[in-house]
């Protein structure tokens, strides 16, 4: 199935692709200043995505969901710390497959640390 030349009569699809590429590059530049930069792979399971990721802080396993460019999730890293996070990103399809590649920025906080006793 071929993609239409326009999404709406006044917005050419190639302009949307340029905008998405610019947003991905901008997000990538913003990531360069972050304390943690990583990559991950997610598998959609119903309304959530189960994923595994690796960053300069180690390996983590998580579950997340999103609407449009906004996502939220919970994950656990190799030290047993549980974190909750939220972010925004863009993605694009890889060829004719169902796979996508994307980039995003977000923030997270540790909600449980087994090495720190609770008060």
C-alpha positions, 0 to 999 in steps of 0.5 A: 500500500503506497503512502499518500503524497499529502496528509492533508491537502495543505501539508505535503508528506515530505514536509512532515518527514523533514519536521520529524527528522529535525525533531529527532536530531534536536532531541538527540542533541539534547540527549548529549547533555543528559547524565544517562544516554542509552538504547532499548528495545520494546515489544508491544503487549496490548496497551503496554510495551515491555522493554529492555534497555542499556545505558551508561548506568547499566541494564534495565527492564521496564514496562511503559505506555504512551499516547502520541509522543508522550509516554510513562513507565516503570522500570528496574535496573540491575541493582534492584532500584525501581524508577518511574519516568515520563518522556516525549519522543518521535519515531519513524518506520523502518522500511516496509516493516512494522519496526520503528526507530526513534529518539526521545527525552525524559526524566525519571526518579528512583521510587525504591532503592534496596540499598537505602533503608526506608524511614 
